[in-house]
Amino acid sequence: MAKILVINCGSSSLKYEVYEMPEKKSLGKGLVERIGDAMGKIAQESPKGEYTEETPIPDHRKAMELVRKALTDGKAGILGSMDEIAAAGHRVVHGGEYYAESVIIDEKVLETVDRVSELAPLHNPPNLTGIKETINLLGKKPQVAVFDTAFHQTLPPAAYLYGIPRELYEKYRIRRYGFHGTSHRYVASQALTMLKRSAENTSIISCHLGNGASITAVKNGKSVDTSMGFTPLEGLVMGTRSGDIDPAVLLFLLKRGYTEAGLDTLLNKKSGMLGLSGVSNDMRDIEKAAKEGDKNAQEALDVYACRIRKYIGAYAANLPKTDAIVFTGGIGQNSVSTRAQICGGLEGIGVFLDPKKNEEVGRKAGIISADYSPVTIAVIITNEELQIAIDTYDLAFGK
Ligand code: AMP
């Protein structure tokens, strides 16, 4: 039995959770928000109660100090002392072409994550800071890096090369990397358990539909194609991200006075469901507005589902046979109507939703396809933190 601390460090936030392994039991979790702002906050919940504190949190060092304080709090703490933690696992967004699997962190890994920061300037630096601060806190205890990109390192060149001069790949490593790999890996493996199948000879199309969204084709347990690319901007229409767009649109806008920073904000923060609906980036608000007759909101939902169907169709065409489509992420797990809208156009490729089962499964995990459907449709609750804890335990203490 070992307690594993899972850390997911963002630029201004830090999520953490403690798991008891190999039991896969969560002992509690917390969130530090608004790191770097005038006033920050830590909120932790566990069976022992809730712990919250509002205080200035200038940097991640202070954030980790608060995590230690909350974890070992006499009343609502999750641990008696930090010594109980056996190892820590970290979410790292980009592993470049260096990591196809999770790894024990050493000096070389720290250097590589730093080097790859060029490809993920908003994500890798805070991930690295989180690791260094955890080393300060836990000393020589094993720490593991779990990369969002690792699962997709099995993509063949046919799926990862862009149709641009090869020297751009050779010089700058411009290629499709894919993200959300930890979630796709987790739900694909859960789906195999649900379907009572082994990875061999099974093909799954995994749809992670959250504020960020991506679809992955998984063949024999390996990612063979995925919708996010060089950055997490490519692919599906997301909460505030455009997804696929003709690159000539950017040239057109540059000529009309848009700056590099302006385009970045436009495509990452003001586009997607927010930009299309003019209502919100939150699916619940858009669904409500559409029900009340808002045409732009309805059109946004139509674009959203159409893009997903296109990807599912494209991946089905490149897989030997699609055994299952899996829905996960905040929208995939919760939005019965979005699942119905997506599957509603896929009967032609053997995808038949059972509307009653879709309603009944609701926000739980379960199978929502008709019994006669050649392709099984499943809802799986993703859990990236648990996958990180599993990898950390396996690497630090052997399977
Ligand atoms: P995530 O990034 O996975 O946390 O997912 C966030 C997204 O899930 C947001 O766009 C939410 O609107 C969406 N979401 C959460 N609950 C529901 C729900 N009951 N119905 C529709 N969308 C939901």
Residues whose N, C-alpha, C, O or C-beta is under 5 A from the ligand:
A	BS01	AMP	L209 G210 N211 G212 N281 D282 M283 R284 G329 G330 I331 N334 S335
